[in-house]
Amino acid sequence: MNKVIIMLSTALMLGGIASAQKIAFEEYDLDNGLHVILHNDPSAPVVVTSVMYHVGSKDETPDRTGFAHFFEHLLFEGTENIKRGEWFKIVTSNGGVNNANTSDDRTYYYEVFPSNNLELALWMESERLMHPVINKIGVDTQNGVIKEEKRSRYDNQPYGNIIGAVKENMFKNHPYRWTTIGSMEHLDAATLEEFQAFNKKFYVPNNAVLVVAGDFENAKAKEWIEKYFGSIQRGKDIKKQTFVEEPITQTIRAKYEDHNIQIPMVVATYRTPSMKTRDARVLDLISSYLSDGKSSKLYKKIVDEKKMALQIDAVGFSQEDYGMYILYGLPMGTHTSEDLIKEVDEEIVKMQTELISTKDFQKLKNTFDNRFVNKNGNLEGIAENLATYYLLYGDVNLINSEIDLLHSITREEIRDVAKKYLNPNQRLILDYVPSKAKSQN
């Protein structure tokens, strides 16, 4: 079986290389509202079948957080026609691999099979949608799984709660203020009926997109899609609630104590606009210029040259409603968090007052050209990108055209967008420090 999976993985990578530059696709809707996207690539005998649902942690209520992530796990428990514990056995025994993931904005499931198992993959995903079994044993089992995940990945992981600490300080109204994994107390308090109601509301064909990518016959795929998904009842239309955050006009100061660490970290976070905006793309370039890798301005200056930090880095949260640009550093020796922030601000001011060099600008373009090719460099990535561009951006063809948008950005825009969003009075400064009560934990 391991050989089968290795061969499958190799074929998956090879299957996308020939078509990485231009992704052809066909899209249509079933009568029940399910959107379908087909991408045919016969270069390897592999097919990816995926379903993305427009439900994430932002669709929860403040007293019942963690539901979307919980369902990422729960919907592998079984269906009316797939016995509990059989899902993964069916996939692996047929030479496949599968997984799922959840964000604040969506939940994504996928299978990768040898192409002769496309019908099986479609049937399994239709079963997940039409016949999920949501009962007490499944809920109790996954509750335990998620508690262990939270302990290992967040509570007992050094710096594991940074994102949660940032989010709760950056957002006051928007559901982005809680983490995707949510609260264990909320999951414990939830009734079986609440889980069933969440499933009935969000896991419906008119709130999803189905993607098939790889080696298959279009006519046969369409026949199977209609056979397995066409009879699924349309759900009630979902009206997404709009949450507006007031602009940050003065620095937010916060502190979080972590009993897992010995070295303090300083975190500077700026709220950014929806990933669908042009400004968000410009901020992606700015983030890369300032903090992407060891050749970035901040790393070279603060870590390499001045030896002020063990590490300086950043993570960008590109999201449907708002984003975040999170810079973080580990001061070294006698240097303080304030010293690092001062150095960061100096580089940002340079961007706000001077145009970056033509050499650096070309380097940025080359970096993003390479990312664009790699992003569509295998079938698995293509399938997820097709789903994302449809569901979250509303334009599937961005899978081909987004690079042109990035190429149209000017050095002047980089300066102006840095001036618009990256000011000291528009950010959170979080001191993430060792817990004084460490010995008691």
Disulfide bonds with the S-S distance in Angstrom:
none
